C-alpha cells in the first residue's frame, strides 16, 4: 500500500486534505504530521511514497523538510504548499 504524508501545522488544512485523499485514493494510506520534526520521525519509522508539506511551520519548516527528504529519500516526491503570499 502506498503512503502519503501530509505535513501542516494547521489542523483544519491537514484534516481536509487527509479526508479528501482518503476518499479519493482508497488504495493509499494517508499519514499526517503537524510539523517537520514529526514528519521526519514518521519517515524514519515507516516508508513514505509522497510528501505534501506546508512551507511555513514551526520546529522544522517545509524547506528544511524538503532538504531532509532530498538527502534521505531522494526518490520520494515532495509537494510544497503555502497560504502565505510574499514577493519571495
C-alpha positions in Angstrom: 0.0 0.0 0.0 1.3 3.5 -0.9 1.7 6.0 1.9 1.1 9.7 1.5 2.4 12.0 4.3 0.6 15.4 4.8 2.6 17.9 6.9 0.9 21.1 8.1 0.7 22.9 11.4 -2.9 23.9 10.6 -5.1 21.1 11.8 -8.0 22.1 9.6 -5.9 22.0 6.5 -4.4 18.7 7.5 -7.8 17.2 8.1 -9.4 18.5 4.9 -6.5 17.2 2.7 -6.4 13.9 4.6 -10.1 13.3 4.3 -10.1 14.2 0.6 -7.2 11.9 -0.3 -8.5 9.1 1.9 -11.8 9.2 0.0 -10.3 9.6 -3.5 -7.4 7.3 -3.1 -8.7 4.4 -1.1 -5.7 2.2 -2.0 -3.4 4.7 -0.2 -2.7 5.2 3.5 -2.8 8.8 4.5 -0.5 9.8 7.3 -0.2 13.2 9.0 2.2 15.3 11.0 1.9 18.8 12.4 5.5 19.9 11.9 8.6 18.8 10.0 10.2 17.1 13.0 7.2 14.8 13.5 7.2 14.2 9.7 10.9 13.1 9.9 10.1 10.8 12.8 7.3 9.2 10.8 9.5 8.8 7.7 12.2 7.1 9.9 9.7 4.6 11.2 7.8 3.7 8.0 8.2 4.1 4.3 6.5 7.1 2.6 5.8 7.4 -1.1 4.7 11.1 -1.4 5.0 14.1 0.9 2.8 17.1 0.8 4.2 19.8 3.1 3.4 23.3 4.2 6.4 25.5 3.8 5.9 27.8 6.8 5.7 25.8 10.1 7.3 25.9 13.5 10.0 23.5 14.7 11.2 22.2 11.3 9.8 24.1 8.4 8.9 22.8 4.9 12.1 24.0 3.3 14.1 22.1 5.9 11.9 19.1 5.5 12.5 19.1 1.7 16.3 19.2 2.3 15.9 16.2 4.6 13.9 14.3 2.0 16.4 15.1 -0.8 19.2 13.7 1.3 17.5 10.7 2.8 14.6 9.7 0.5 15.7 11.0 -2.9 13.1 9.0 -4.8 10.1 10.4 -2.8 8.4 13.3 -4.5 7.6 16.3 -2.3 4.9 18.9 -3.0 5.3 22.2 -1.1 2.3 24.4 -0.4 1.7 27.6 1.5 -1.1 30.1 2.1 1.5 32.9 2.6 1.9 35.3 -0.3 5.2 37.1 -0.3 7.3 38.5 -3.2 9.9 35.8 -2.4 
